[in-house]
Structures are given as C-alpha cells and as structure tokens.
Amino acid sequence: MANVTPEMQLLCKEREKVSFSVEELTNILDGNKEETAIRRKVENVIANDTSMQHRNLNHMTREERFSEAMRRTLYALKVLLPREGWTPVGPEMKYLARAIKEFTFIIHAGVFIPCIMSYGTNEQIAKWFPLAADFRIIGTYAQTELGHGSFLRGLETIATYDRANQEFIINCPKITAMKWWPGDMGKSANHVLLMAELVIDGKKYGMHGFMVQIRDLTTHEPLPGVTVGDIGAKLSFESVDNGFLYLQNVRIPRENLLSKLSEVHPDGTYIKKGNQRLMYGSMVRVRVNLIAHEIVMPLAKACTIAVRYSAVRRQGLINPSKEEVPVLDYVAQQHKLLPQVATVFMAHFAAKQLVKMHHDYSLEVEKGNTSQLPELHALSAGMKACLSEQGAAGAEIVRRACGGHGYSCGSGLPFIVNRMLATCTYEGENTVMQLQCARYLIKCADQAKKDKLTGSVWYLSDFSNMSCTAQTFGDLQEPSVLVKLHERRAKCAVQHAGKKMQNMVKNGTPAHDAWNMMATLLINAARAHIMQYVVGTSVTYISELSCSASLKKILTQLCALYALHNINSNCGDFVKFGCLTSAQCDLAQEAEFNLLKQLRPDAVGIVDSFDFTDDILQSCLGAYDGNVYERLFEWAKQAPMNKTEVHQDSYQYLQPYLHEGRDVLEGRGRNSKL
Amino acid sequence: MANVTPEMQLLCKEREKVSFSVEELTNILDGNKEETAIRRKVENVIANDTSMQHRNLNHMTREERFSEAMRRTLYALKVLLPREGWTPVGPEMKYLARAIKEFTFIIHAGVFIPCIMSYGTNEQIAKWFPLAADFRIIGTYAQTELGHGSFLRGLETIATYDRANQEFIINCPKITAMKWWPGDMGKSANHVLLMAELVIDGKKYGMHGFMVQIRDLTTHEPLPGVTVGDIGAKLSFESVDNGFLYLQNVRIPRENLLSKLSEVHPDGTYIKKGNQRLMYGSMVRVRVNLIAHEIVMPLAKACTIAVRYSAVRRQGLINPSKEEVPVLDYVAQQHKLLPQVATVFMAHFAAKQLVKMHHDYSLEVEKGNTSQLPELHALSAGMKACLSEQGAAGAEIVRRACGGHGYSCGSGLPFIVNRMLATCTYEGENTVMQLQCARYLIKCADQAKKDKLTGSVWYLSDFSNMSCTAQTFGDLQEPSVLVKLHERRAKCAVQHAGKKMQNMVKNGTPAHDAWNMMATLLINAARAHIMQYVVGTSVTYISELSCSASLKKILTQLCALYALHNINSNCGDFVKFGCLTSAQCDLAQEAEFNLLKQLRPDAVGIVDSFDFTDDILQSCLGAYDGNVYERLFEWAKQAPMNKTEVHQDSYQYLQPYLHEGRDVLEGRGRNSKL
C-alpha cells in the first residue's frame, strides 16, 4: 500500500478546498484545546500499547470477543491506568471508552456502582463501593425479567423477610420472573443489585434494591439456588454477557437491602426515609449520558466513513460528456449524508444542554429539591427516544448510501448500525419513553391555559402570531424562523392530540381508552417537542459560541440543514397545522437543496473534525487516506474462509459432482471418475 | 415444556375469535388448495429428513454455516429430489427455498444458468447447461467490480482477442477492476460468466459475457493467473461465499464468448446478431422474482413472529383498574404491526401481477417484440426499490416492536432483517433503480401532453377532476377513493418534478444538472408511482377474487389499511398537491385507527394464514403454540457461552481481582489470597 492511488488523491483535493479550520471545530466539539489534547493523548497511549490491540473482531467468535474484551478492559483499568498515572476521577477517564473500542463492564461501571451510591446508606457505600470500583467484585443491575420489561409494577421476583434469621429469602416464583438481559450478568458478575418486591408478613411494599451474591468468591461457580448464564446471541454486543438469573430460596442478610430510602428493622418494621423520587434519578442519569456515547459518537463515526468513501467512490456521469464523478457530487447522495452529519452536531449541542440541566438538578437534589424531576424526566426520556430513533435511522441511511461495500463488515458500518439499534430499546423502550414525555406535555398544555409556562415547555403558553411570513428560500434558512416554526408545530401537535382526547372523553370514552387510541398522535407530539428543543438549544448554542466567522457560518448552515430536513421529512404536520403553506413547503425544499450545495465543499473537512483515528474507526472505507480498495482487499484476504485456497470442509461435499463435470469436460467419460 | 402456559392460553383464545377461514386465506396466498398441499408436502419431507436438519445457526461460525449450507443444498438436490421423484421442472421446486431455510448456490441457479440460456447459442447451451443444471460445474455471474457497481460502462475488466491463437486474453488492469461480490464465487465456483469489455485490434466493443474457468477441475485449486477468494464477513448471508476474482492474462478459447447476441469470427470480425435489448431481460427477470422470495416471504415471517408474540406478551395497563394486557391491545403496537401485515398482502398481489406481465413479455420476446421492455424495466426497477425499502423498514419496525427479545437472535428477527436489508442494495441499488423508473415517468408525462397513455402510466394522461370529496372517515376507506388519491398524488409528484426541471432548464441550467439537483423529487415521484401501482393492482385483484364474504372483507380492510398508512406517512405530498385538505388528513388518520381496531381480533388468524411451520420460522417468539418464555430459556441454555458454568477463558483474567475481593469480604486479609 505504498503508491498514491486516485482515491487518495481525491481525498487530498477535498481537503484543499475546506473553508474553515478543522482543528478549531475539533476543539469546539471537545470543549476546548486542552480537552482535545487530553483525548488525543489517551487515544495515542491506547493505540500504541500492544496489549490493547486485538485481531479483527469480525473474524472472531462471540466467545473469543467476550474473553478478549475482558482481557483488554482489565488490562486498561488495572495496568495501563496506574502506569500512566490516570485516576478514576482524572480528566482522561471520559475518553477511555472512545479509545478502547470494544470493552466490557458497562453495566458494572455505569449502573451497578452508581446505584450503590444512590440507594445505599453511607455504611453500605463504604462496604461495597471500594470493592466494586476496584473490580474486586463484579456486579450488575438486575431489574428486567424474562416476562417483564418497562412496566415496573409487573416484576415478579420477591424478597420475603424472615424475621427469625433476619434474612431476606429471594425467589423467582415463575419462569417469567427470571431476571433476563442485564449486561455482565451471564458469566462475569458475582453480585447483583437485584430489584425485587419486598414482602414482610405477607404484605407487599413495592420494588426495592437488594445486594445479592450469586457466585462463589473462590470458585466462581453459581451459589446454591442460583441458576445463571448467558442469554445467547444478539444483533450486536457480542462481547457482552447479557445474562439470565433464576433465584430459588436464596437467602441474604437483612443488611443487604440498600437502605438509603427505606429500611427494614430486625423486627420487620418497615421505615420510609427521604424522598422516594430519588429512585428515578439513576434512570434519568443513564439516559442523559447515553446520548453522547451511544448515539452522537457512533453516528459521527458512521458519517466519517460514509462521507470520506463518497468523496472517493466514483460512479456514473452527471454530465454525459465528462468523466465519472465521486458519488458525493450527486444531490441524492448529499441528501442522504449531510442531514445525518448535521444531526451529529445538533444532537451533540442538545445533549450538552441536557447534561448541564441534569448537573444543575443534581445540585438541587443535594439541597432536597426534586421539583425539576418531571421536566427533566420528560426531556431525557423524549430525547433518548427521538435521538436514538434519528441516530439509528441516520446510521442505516449512510450505511446504505455506501452501496454494496456498506454491507461488508469491512466498512465498519454493520457493527455501528446494529449497536445503535439497541439504543432504541434499552434504558426505556422508545414508544414507552415517548408516551411518558407526551403525558408531561399534555399536562403542561392543560396548565398553559391558565399559567405562563417556563423552561423547555414555555412555548406551549406562547400565543403570538402563528403564521410564517417567509417568502424566499433564504428566509427559510434564518435560524429564528426555523426555531419559531418548530415551536409552532410542536405546540399544534401537542394541542391537537390533547383536543382529540378531550373530544373522545366528552363523547363518553374513558380517559384511559382515549389515551390508548390517540397514542400515535401523542408520540408525534413528543417527537415534535424534542425536535423544537434540539433546534432551539442548538441555535442558542451556536449564536453564543465565540469562534471564527468561517466556522460560525458552517455551524449555522448545519443547524439550518438539520431543521429544514426535519421540516421536509415531516411537512405533513407543518402544512396541516397551518405553520407553512404549500408554496412555503416548496421553498423549504429549495432551502435544503441550497444548503446541501453550500456544505458540499466542506463535507470532508466537517467529518475530519470528529477526529477519529483509523484505529478507532476500524473501517476500510473510512480511513483518513482514502485508500479504500487496497484496504478492502487486504482485509478480505485475512478472512478465515481464505486460510486455504480450497475450503476443504465444504469442498468434500462438492468434489464428487465436480469430478463428474471434469470427466465430461476433459472427455474422460464417466467411468474414469475418481 | 409440557404444561399449558398462560401465553399458550392467550394464543388459543386469539384463534377462537378469528372471523374467517384461515385455510381459505392460505389457499389464496398459495394460489389454490392443490398448491397448498404440494407446498406442505415439500415442507414436511424436508422437516422430517434428519439430513436436512441443522444445529442452531446462531451458534455456528461463518465457516461452519457455509459448509453446512453446502451439505444440505447438495443433499436436497442430489439425494432428496430424486428419492422423492421431484424433477427440476416439477411443481415442488418452487417450495424448496422456503423449506430449506439456509441454502446455497442462489447465484449459480438463479443467475448463472439463466444467463447461459439467455446469452448462449444453442450449441453453447447444449454444452454448458446440462453440466450446470446438474452441479457438475459450479458457476457464478461476475459483473460488479471492486471499484464499479451500477454503472456498467465503468467496468474495467477487458477481454482482448488474440487472433493468432483464437483466444481471448482476460485482464483486470487495476485493483479496482477486480470482480467483487458475486455469490458462490469465493470458494465454490469453478466457472464464471464474466462480464468484460471486448477488445479487438485495440477497438472496444462494450460489455460481453464470457465463460471463464477459474479453478482446476481435479484439485479445485485456482488456475494460473487467477486470484480468487471470499470477501469476508457481511451483515448477513453468512453461508454465502461472495467472492473476489482478479484475472491476469487468463486465456479462454474464442468459443467461450457467449454468442447469442454477437460473435467474433476467427479472423476477428465482430458481428452483432439479434436484438441487443435482450441483454436487459435477465436483470428484469431477477428483480421480478426476488420480490416474492426476498421481500414478501421474509416480511411475512417477521410479521408472524411479531404478531403472535404481541398477542402473548403482557405489559402495562390500559385500564388502571384492570389486569396487564397483551401488547397487541395497544393501538401504538397495532400501528406498528398491522400496516406491515397489510404490506405482505399487497406486495404479494402486486408481485403476482408483475410476474404475469413479465411472463406476457417473455412470450412477446419469443416473437421478437421487445416494445414492452421500457415499461417493464421501469416498473420492475421501481417496484424492487420501493418494496425492498418498505419491506426492510417494515421488518425492522416489527423487530423493534418486540422490544428486548426482538434484539435477541432467538427471536429469529435479526436474521430476517439483516438479510432483507441486502435487497435494498443488490440487483440494482435502490436510488439508481428509482431514478431509472423516474426517467421513464418523466418521459411518459411529457408524452401525455399529446397522447393518451395506456398501461401502468395511464393515469398521467387522466385529466379528470383532482379533488377528493370524502367527508367522513368511512369515505376514505373506500377502495375506489384510495386508488384515485394514489393516482392523483403520483401524477402530481411526477409533474411537479418535471416542471421544476423545466424551469431550471429555461433559466439556463443544463438538463443533466437539473436532473441531478431534482433527484430527491424524482425519487419521490418513482415511489408515488409504485404505491399507486400496488394499491391499484391490489384493489383490482381483491375485487375480482372469488372467495367467501368474510375473507373478502378482511382483504379489503387490509388493502385500505395499506393505502391509508401510505397516505398518512406521506400526507405532506397529499396536502401540498391539493389531493387532500387538512380536515381530510384528519379523517384519513381516523380511518386508519378504525381499521386497526377492526383488524385487531383477526390479527393472529391473518398471520397464521402465512402457514409457516415452527421449523421454518426458527423463532422462540413466533412458534405456533405461543410458549415464548420456556422456548427462549431452552434456546439460551444451548449457547456456547453456557457450555460450562465458569467461562474459563474470560475468568482467567478476572480471577486475581475477584480473589482479592473474596479476601476482603471473607476477612482473610490480602496476605492469604491464592
């Protein structure tokens, strides 16, 4: 791979025409120059540590990937970190996940430990946290059951208090009560933070968290009464041992009820302590954080791969008398890729704002104030749902835009897409999340009839003029116009769903049935709310950003593209609700086409700013130098199927028939066959 | 798995309330009772033949799946067929693919052999066909190159005529000219039907088909000058050896140019023979046939799984004072599943009509008449693109509607979805197909200004009143209204794109640039055209069908649901173009909700009519008896990760740290650790 191929030349030329400083944009995405430097240092250390390298994941079995992820994760945490002097609270930690690629203990580190901190007393934290933080116990958070997901009250596992022994007896009364799905549970964990119904003297007290040891500390064998294992192959997450756990008369000491919010005295007295709302805090936190790591980052990777590849893949003619063009010159291709690139930025800005809001909330919680929880819950649930939906759809669009090679694992795209699809389901199934967001919106819209609202729903009590006065496509690229349009559409969508339900109730339908029947309108309202939030916060963020004029121009264009793509993809709503006329819809399309044209020359520069190393991207199509075809060929040659020229396992079946063919073609006659 | 679980009871109850004869619907889908009987016989023979069984595909490596598919395919064709007395032209053949599940030689049987028949002289057919039909040679069709896909003129492989030796010398001049992707090529094929640029005395004569032997007939090793292998892992098709093929100075005899349409005389004289349009026939044929096998059938499987599972999966409350309900009772869930069920039927009816049209065309071709090719090409290209898009999206919607368990390979859904995604790319990338369809439509719309059109585009010259007079949601369930609406929308979409381009050209934009800039409108026009075709042909098919009244009612409802779901998902177009008012859009939504409600009680019966055996479905969620949870547990226990209680490979890394934890928890102190 020494010579400069035509593809490499094309990518060089693309980079020559970029109108802004890629490095400046990278710094903005990272936060500032210093953060970029820390991130690069971490990525560099990991890329250059031979123990952190792995074979091609696509050529490994699930079991090999699982063991390999375990090896690398433990090496990173227990060897590399201390060696580099990086501490768990240091600035390097947040870049580890990006650098390590496939790693494990996501639930142990991301849910089990935080839950100990949230639900445990100081004494419990003092006992369990140091062990967990140091990986001297491995734990997981066991809530979901084989037969029960989002509906918490439906969970069947019970913890019965045995006063005589001061123990809880844990049982899964039926097969459907078996814990199912928790990551790290199948083979790694020796403890679980188990959610179970607390029962004292036959009385139910609702869901509580219990620390349950499930494997022997010396042999790692399951303890008596514990049936535990891996739930089998999934669409992705090959390296994670999502598990099942069936508990029969497993006894744990009374002290293992995590007792920050409620406790059971030795005599069986049940005491509630503190604000029960704190129970929801950890779910909100997980959703807030997953947007950056599991939606924005993988979508940015997918866009990097697809844009670079589209800049070097030449196919077909635009002008019949000229040469073949890079597919990125096709407007249809730009229309697939650039709105997804724009989504990366706007989701990033909106997620930043949500993280800030969550941070402010956490400070308030410490003062005992949880009044912001309903808004934060609605926003984080809705945003997780809508952005995971947009992100997964976007990644699939760009994968498909890479044609046949996008279907090859060598592109790196199948891995990204299949993993992103999970974000639509885990940590709150999207439809459930959208309906919870909608419930908040309907309540607020009702309140807006009397009160002026503030915060993320302020626009529901904004009664200013509804009509859009845009007369040219240029008018429709104005940030203020785009924000207004999104607010109006969201308000109409919420009001429309609310009104429909009211009418049904007026006509005698029970409210819960009306809610069910109007579910798709409610989901639409939640989506509209989140889109206006993303557009609104992004516009504010960009306008307040201090950066070069050339960069501000690009970001403003990307923001307008995101907004216009939303409008054009949902123009039914905008027209039906009277936010746009048919003629204005036409202008909105023109405005989007115009932005595609303006952004085209900077496309490669924009994805370069995401600053993914080739080592992190793991893509033959997306590498920085554009040498796509030689890389694909080299990658293919390593496939296990190519270990030998003749694949003996399959050839044994084929050989007798092919030798018959030989005899005919070489005129040997059937009798001479081997 | 002996007891009747609550889930099994639920499915029994669903079946009690079905309002029509499931068997009658099955017969209609198969064609008639006799066809159903033949299909069941084939499925039965294969399900009960121990040699046709296989281990769980999800627990096998790609290499094992490849060898296993080879074994089973050859066994079926060479042992089972003759034993059962089934011949290659018998009625059983078309059901083999459905029954065998994972098989190989799709390209050998589906493209290589038909291409020999299409492009070969009688003499060539006599030589190659019997060998290929009998699997005594294995061939593939090698067109796509590493650097070149849909744009045929861009292909770089050349076949230079060597007069002295009466041979062609085949070369891939660059790495980008390497053949890439052909199925069965990597490890199985010993011949390829190679598409290459014919060169005689330095003059280029365009793409021609050559029979090229690539592997030794005795050893199966690649011949000198041949570099061949597998292209590596893909999103699906684990059992297929899609291959690469790099040819350097490979010589083949002059007779190996397939010469039905053109030949090269010994002295190098090039002669065109017959209608060159016949070249396109085989691509059309492949697209026509893949709709039934690769879109309708897998989508039907996915719907069967998701509907049955949704009928037994209980989660959450609709009425807060009642019990948990099956998720199929949620309108949001019905709105995800039932339109996909409807798509199965309408795509099936439309595909039937397309197959008939192709059959009629084939008869005309035999008389030398290829005048129907442009229409057939546009329709088959557009339909392949639009239905593969709808099908793949629909399968993913129903997969996601199964929540977490839909992400497990045990559901069978990841396998179906990932395979269906390929249909969007292979046999003509969808965007390219849609634009080819649009080019035909724009041409027809132009012609419609002067002439009355017939056939599938007749509506472009229909100038009757545009407005819809529907006043109730019932009006919008009328088949004739729905057909009209789709025709009007399609006509407007085609005209809109055409007018936009005309204006640009008038203002000085070159026509090819206008085409490029309006690509997304043209794609929209192609989609609109296909939707009207599917709705129109389905309405006609159902109205002409002789069947019981209860069944006709169901089919009419499904057809209306398909049409209304299209309208509501694209209502921007319908409103913008003045086909519907805002108020009518509201009615269209109500009409869709109403149909969901009407179809809900028959949902399980409808998917039962697809008549997939558990053996074919390979799904823990979709089995006929509804015993979802025990099946998932049994399936998970078989996972390779669960072979031992302690997964030693990974535990070796974890053990030292866990033993530290043990020492702390058991109070041994750090010094006593193992």
Chai-1 contact restraints between the chains, C-beta under 6 A:
chainA,res_idxA,chainB,res_idxB,connection_type,confidence,min_distance_angstrom,max_distance_angstrom,comment,restraint_id
A,N58,B,A233,contact,1.0,0.0,6.0,A-B,restraint_1
A,T61,B,T61,contact,1.0,0.0,6.0,A-B,restraint_2
A,E63,B,P640,contact,1.0,0.0,6.0,A-B,restraint_3
A,F66,B,S650,contact,1.0,0.0,6.0,A-B,restraint_4
A,S67,B,D649,contact,1.0,0.0,6.0,A-B,restraint_5
A,S67,B,S650,contact,1.0,0.0,6.0,A-B,restraint_6
A,M70,B,S650,contact,1.0,0.0,6.0,A-B,restraint_7
A,M70,B,Y653,contact,1.0,0.0,6.0,A-B,restraint_8
A,R71,B,Y653,contact,1.0,0.0,6.0,A-B,restraint_9
A,L74,B,Y653,contact,1.0,0.0,6.0,A-B,restraint_10
A,L131,B,G661,contact,1.0,0.0,6.0,A-B,restraint_11
A,F135,B,Y657,contact,1.0,0.0,6.0,A-B,restraint_12
A,R136,B,Y657,contact,1.0,0.0,6.0,A-B,restraint_13
A,R136,B,E660,contact,1.0,0.0,6.0,A-B,restraint_14
A,R136,B,G661,contact,1.0,0.0,6.0,A-B,restraint_15
A,I137,B,G661,contact,1.0,0.0,6.0,A-B,restraint_16
A,L146,B,Y629,contact,1.0,0.0,6.0,A-B,restraint_17
A,G147,B,Y629,contact,1.0,0.0,6.0,A-B,restraint_18
A,G149,B,G403,contact,1.0,0.0,6.0,A-B,restraint_19
A,F151,B,Q315,contact,1.0,0.0,6.0,A-B,restraint_20
A,F151,B,G316,contact,1.0,0.0,6.0,A-B,restraint_21
A,G154,B,E324,contact,1.0,0.0,6.0,A-B,restraint_22
A,I175,B,Y629,contact,1.0,0.0,6.0,A-B,restraint_23
A,T176,B,Y629,contact,1.0,0.0,6.0,A-B,restraint_24
A,W181,B,G404,contact,1.0,0.0,6.0,A-B,restraint_25
A,K187,B,H647,contact,1.0,0.0,6.0,A-B,restraint_26
A,L217,B,R662,contact,1.0,0.0,6.0,A-B,restraint_27
A,T218,B,R662,contact,1.0,0.0,6.0,A-B,restraint_28
A,H220,B,V646,contact,1.0,0.0,6.0,A-B,restraint_29
A,H220,B,Y651,contact,1.0,0.0,6.0,A-B,restraint_30
A,E221,B,E645,contact,1.0,0.0,6.0,A-B,restraint_31
A,P222,B,E645,contact,1.0,0.0,6.0,A-B,restraint_32
A,G229,B,N642,contact,1.0,0.0,6.0,A-B,restraint_33
A,D230,B,A639,contact,1.0,0.0,6.0,A-B,restraint_34
A,D230,B,M641,contact,1.0,0.0,6.0,A-B,restraint_35
A,D230,B,N642,contact,1.0,0.0,6.0,A-B,restraint_36
A,I231,B,A636,contact,1.0,0.0,6.0,A-B,restraint_37
A,G232,B,G410,contact,1.0,0.0,6.0,A-B,restraint_38
A,G232,B,A636,contact,1.0,0.0,6.0,A-B,restraint_39
A,G232,B,A639,contact,1.0,0.0,6.0,A-B,restraint_40
A,A233,B,N58,contact,1.0,0.0,6.0,A-B,restraint_41
A,A233,B,C409,contact,1.0,0.0,6.0,A-B,restraint_42
A,K234,B,Y407,contact,1.0,0.0,6.0,A-B,restraint_43
A,K234,B,S408,contact,1.0,0.0,6.0,A-B,restraint_44
A,L235,B,Y407,contact,1.0,0.0,6.0,A-B,restraint_45
A,L235,B,P414,contact,1.0,0.0,6.0,A-B,restraint_46
A,Q315,B,F151,contact,1.0,0.0,6.0,A-B,restraint_47
A,G316,B,F151,contact,1.0,0.0,6.0,A-B,restraint_48
A,I318,B,H512,contact,1.0,0.0,6.0,A-B,restraint_49
A,I318,B,N516,contact,1.0,0.0,6.0,A-B,restraint_50
A,N319,B,H512,contact,1.0,0.0,6.0,A-B,restraint_51
A,E324,B,G154,contact,1.0,0.0,6.0,A-B,restraint_52
A,V331,B,N516,contact,1.0,0.0,6.0,A-B,restraint_53
A,V331,B,M517,contact,1.0,0.0,6.0,A-B,restraint_54
A,V331,B,A519,contact,1.0,0.0,6.0,A-B,restraint_55
A,A332,B,T431,contact,1.0,0.0,6.0,A-B,restraint_56
A,A332,B,A519,contact,1.0,0.0,6.0,A-B,restraint_57
A,H335,B,T520,contact,1.0,0.0,6.0,A-B,restraint_58
A,R400,B,C424,contact,1.0,0.0,6.0,A-B,restraint_59
A,G403,B,G149,contact,1.0,0.0,6.0,A-B,restraint_60
A,G403,B,T425,contact,1.0,0.0,6.0,A-B,restraint_61
A,G403,B,E429,contact,1.0,0.0,6.0,A-B,restraint_62
A,G404,B,W181,contact,1.0,0.0,6.0,A-B,restraint_63
A,G404,B,T425,contact,1.0,0.0,6.0,A-B,restraint_64
A,Y407,B,K234,contact,1.0,0.0,6.0,A-B,restraint_65
A,Y407,B,L235,contact,1.0,0.0,6.0,A-B,restraint_66
A,Y407,B,T425,contact,1.0,0.0,6.0,A-B,restraint_67
A,S408,B,K234,contact,1.0,0.0,6.0,A-B,restraint_68
A,C409,B,A233,contact,1.0,0.0,6.0,A-B,restraint_69
A,G410,B,G232,contact,1.0,0.0,6.0,A-B,restraint_70
A,P414,B,L235,contact,1.0,0.0,6.0,A-B,restraint_71
A,C424,B,R400,contact,1.0,0.0,6.0,A-B,restraint_72
A,T425,B,G403,contact,1.0,0.0,6.0,A-B,restraint_73
A,T425,B,G404,contact,1.0,0.0,6.0,A-B,restraint_74
A,T425,B,Y407,contact,1.0,0.0,6.0,A-B,restraint_75
A,E429,B,G403,contact,1.0,0.0,6.0,A-B,restraint_76
A,T431,B,A332,contact,1.0,0.0,6.0,A-B,restraint_77
A,H512,B,I318,contact,1.0,0.0,6.0,A-B,restraint_78
A,H512,B,N319,contact,1.0,0.0,6.0,A-B,restraint_79
A,N516,B,I318,contact,1.0,0.0,6.0,A-B,restraint_80
A,N516,B,V331,contact,1.0,0.0,6.0,A-B,restraint_81
A,M517,B,V331,contact,1.0,0.0,6.0,A-B,restraint_82
A,A519,B,V331,contact,1.0,0.0,6.0,A-B,restraint_83
A,A519,B,A332,contact,1.0,0.0,6.0,A-B,restraint_84
A,T520,B,H335,contact,1.0,0.0,6.0,A-B,restraint_85
A,C571,B,G572,contact,1.0,0.0,6.0,A-B,restraint_86
A,G572,B,C571,contact,1.0,0.0,6.0,A-B,restraint_87
A,G572,B,G572,contact,1.0,0.0,6.0,A-B,restraint_88
A,V575,B,V575,contact,1.0,0.0,6.0,A-B,restraint_89
A,K576,B,S582,contact,1.0,0.0,6.0,A-B,restraint_90
A,K576,B,C585,contact,1.0,0.0,6.0,A-B,restraint_91
A,S582,B,K576,contact,1.0,0.0,6.0,A-B,restraint_92
A,C585,B,K576,contact,1.0,0.0,6.0,A-B,restraint_93
A,Y629,B,L146,contact,1.0,0.0,6.0,A-B,restraint_94
A,Y629,B,G147,contact,1.0,0.0,6.0,A-B,restraint_95
A,Y629,B,I175,contact,1.0,0.0,6.0,A-B,restraint_96
A,Y629,B,T176,contact,1.0,0.0,6.0,A-B,restraint_97
A,A636,B,I231,contact,1.0,0.0,6.0,A-B,restraint_98
A,A636,B,G232,contact,1.0,0.0,6.0,A-B,restraint_99
A,A639,B,D230,contact,1.0,0.0,6.0,A-B,restraint_100
A,A639,B,G232,contact,1.0,0.0,6.0,A-B,restraint_101
A,P640,B,E63,contact,1.0,0.0,6.0,A-B,restraint_102
A,M641,B,D230,contact,1.0,0.0,6.0,A-B,restraint_103
A,N642,B,G229,contact,1.0,0.0,6.0,A-B,restraint_104
A,N642,B,D230,contact,1.0,0.0,6.0,A-B,restraint_105
A,E645,B,E221,contact,1.0,0.0,6.0,A-B,restraint_106
A,E645,B,P222,contact,1.0,0.0,6.0,A-B,restraint_107
A,V646,B,H220,contact,1.0,0.0,6.0,A-B,restraint_108
A,H647,B,K187,contact,1.0,0.0,6.0,A-B,restraint_109
A,D649,B,S67,contact,1.0,0.0,6.0,A-B,restraint_110
A,S650,B,F66,contact,1.0,0.0,6.0,A-B,restraint_111
A,S650,B,S67,contact,1.0,0.0,6.0,A-B,restraint_112
A,S650,B,M70,contact,1.0,0.0,6.0,A-B,restraint_113
A,Y651,B,H220,contact,1.0,0.0,6.0,A-B,restraint_114
A,Y653,B,M70,contact,1.0,0.0,6.0,A-B,restraint_115
A,Y653,B,R71,contact,1.0,0.0,6.0,A-B,restraint_116
A,Y653,B,L74,contact,1.0,0.0,6.0,A-B,restraint_117
A,Y657,B,F135,contact,1.0,0.0,6.0,A-B,restraint_118
A,Y657,B,R136,contact,1.0,0.0,6.0,A-B,restraint_119
A,E660,B,R136,contact,1.0,0.0,6.0,A-B,restraint_120
A,G661,B,L131,contact,1.0,0.0,6.0,A-B,restraint_121
A,G661,B,R136,contact,1.0,0.0,6.0,A-B,restraint_122
A,G661,B,I137,contact,1.0,0.0,6.0,A-B,restraint_123
A,R662,B,L217,contact,1.0,0.0,6.0,A-B,restraint_124
A,R662,B,T218,contact,1.0,0.0,6.0,A-B,restraint_125
